[in-house]
Amino acid sequence: MATESTTRPAPTLARQRQAAMYERALRRLPGGTDSNFRAWGADTIYVDRGLGGHVWDLDGNEFIDLRMGYGPVILGHADPRVDDYVAERMRRGVSFSLTSEDEVRAVELVCELTGWVEMARLTVSGTEATMHAMRVARGYTGRDRIVKFEGQYHGVHDYALISVLPNDVTELGDRANPVRLAWGRGIPAAVAETVIPVPYNDLETLRRIFEREGDQIAGVIIEPVLGNAQGILPREGFLPGVRAITEEFGALLIFDEVKTGFRFAPGGAAEFFGVRPDLATYAKAMGNGYPVAAFGGRREVMSILPAKVSHGGTYAGNRVAAAAAVATLETLRDGSVLREIAAKGRRIQAGLSDAITRRGLAHVFTGHPTMFGVMFADEVPTDYRGWAGTDHELYDAVAVGMHRRGAMPEPDSREPWFLAAAHTADDEARIVEIFAEALDAALEERAHRRAGEVGH
Ligand SMILES: Cc1ncc(COP(=O)(O)O)c(C=O)c1O
């Protein structure tokens, strides 16, 4: 793969239509978007369309998409296998608040692909899935507290928004005794009190907390990798250790597989790491971008529904979502598509590694080849606090530079790149070239800035 680059100026991207849309949207949508995570000020992107592994903005600029909607679009944008099935099924009506065969089939496929989930319920978003999984754990154990790990994002309900992604990691407090850091206002202190944050990969702190208050802990929710710190991996023995501690203290283990599910393997991270939780949540890759999610697990635990724990939703299992899950999971079922995506990821990593090494920079890869991060660091950090010690400013400059050159990773070093089946061999080569050009430009810019600082 090509890795050489001469530092060419990045083309200036047309922004006229998006600038006008930004002005228009700002009048009615706070920040001009429907999610805080998409509100990038004057750089906010307004999308026109996507096809395969590419996306076009409102001004007609084309990008190789490395965000893929924050992960769900595992096959590719506008994949006909999914869209045609959804279109056919939706002509029969989409919303009845009655149960369709597609819903039953979707859950059967979740059980089949994971190999351990015995019962599940569909929801519309990952947020609802983690909220209900936490409630099931509380209802099942009769305990109120939930342990979560710092730097992990489980959606936007109140119980999930504790110690998530501060830019300043000192806000997380002493690592042996972390503070409950609410993300933004509006989260009642009484809710935050029930959530116990622990640094990821730190079994010692976890055990100490269980020894102190284990009789009040309903469960541990964990994304098996630190998906919001570029997919930092669990240390050898960490996930089995968490499993053992939860069993010892009678708490449930919840895997949040919203990003890893149906991506790391047909059976998600549970299969990939060989650790079986009691409950898990799925979303994203489950529906190739359609709004579908699920929470499920052991029959004995899930059987607390419907009599003793609340779960509902007008749109839970709606036809569009359920049909999308059926078509997507049928496509992912034998694992071959996921193996192909992983092979693309490994080839891209080899190209990036070559390009970065030639420029004499230390770097490490995190995550899984289908969802990985590249960090400018000597070694992989083990937790969210460690992310702060990587050269993430350089990464951010590279990501912004890639965007100007026609590839779109998230302009934030915490978010991994997501690959899809639709990314082509040409895309792979272009991604590496664009990365190398953006890296050269970022290094040059940094050298100029430093020379300027010395000169003053
Ligand atoms: C691990 C994890 N859990 C939960 C969620 C929330 O899912 P949703 O955005 O569908 O509510 C996300 C979203 O990015 C996630 O990455």
Ligand as a Chemical Component Dictionary entry (heavy atoms), coordinates in Angstrom:
data_LIG
# 
_chem_comp.id                   LIG 
_chem_comp.type                 NON-POLYMER 
_chem_comp.pdbx_formal_charge   0 
_chem_comp.three_letter_code    LIG 
# 
loop_
_chem_comp_atom.comp_id 
_chem_comp_atom.atom_id 
_chem_comp_atom.alt_atom_id 
_chem_comp_atom.type_symbol 
_chem_comp_atom.charge 
_chem_comp_atom.model_Cartn_x 
_chem_comp_atom.model_Cartn_y 
_chem_comp_atom.model_Cartn_z 
_chem_comp_atom.pdbx_ordinal 
LIG C1 C1 C 0 -21.398 1.173 24.217 1  
LIG C2 C2 C 0 -22.610 2.007 23.970 2  
LIG N1 N1 N 0 -23.702 1.817 24.730 3  
LIG C3 C3 C 0 -24.830 2.513 24.528 4  
LIG C4 C4 C 0 -24.909 3.469 23.551 5  
LIG C5 C5 C 0 -26.174 4.236 23.346 6  
LIG O1 O1 O 0 -26.819 3.844 22.182 7  
LIG P1 P1 P 0 -27.828 4.816 21.439 8  
LIG O2 O2 O 0 -27.031 5.953 20.887 9  
LIG O3 O3 O 0 -28.466 3.954 20.390 10 
LIG O4 O4 O 0 -28.825 5.269 22.459 11 
LIG C6 C6 C 0 -23.789 3.712 22.729 12 
LIG C7 C7 C 0 -23.840 4.730 21.664 13 
LIG O5 O5 O 0 -22.860 5.123 21.092 14 
LIG C8 C8 C 0 -22.617 2.953 22.945 15 
LIG O6 O6 O 0 -21.517 3.141 22.198 16 
# 
loop_
_chem_comp_bond.comp_id 
_chem_comp_bond.atom_id_1 
_chem_comp_bond.atom_id_2 
_chem_comp_bond.value_order 
_chem_comp_bond.pdbx_ordinal 
LIG C1 C2 SING 1  
LIG C2 N1 SING 2  
LIG C2 C8 DOUB 3  
LIG N1 C3 DOUB 4  
LIG C3 C4 SING 5  
LIG C4 C5 SING 6  
LIG C4 C6 DOUB 7  
LIG C5 O1 SING 8  
LIG O1 P1 SING 9  
LIG P1 O2 DOUB 10 
LIG P1 O3 SING 11 
LIG P1 O4 SING 12 
LIG C6 C7 SING 13 
LIG C6 C8 SING 14 
LIG C7 O5 DOUB 15 
LIG C8 O6 SING 16 
# 
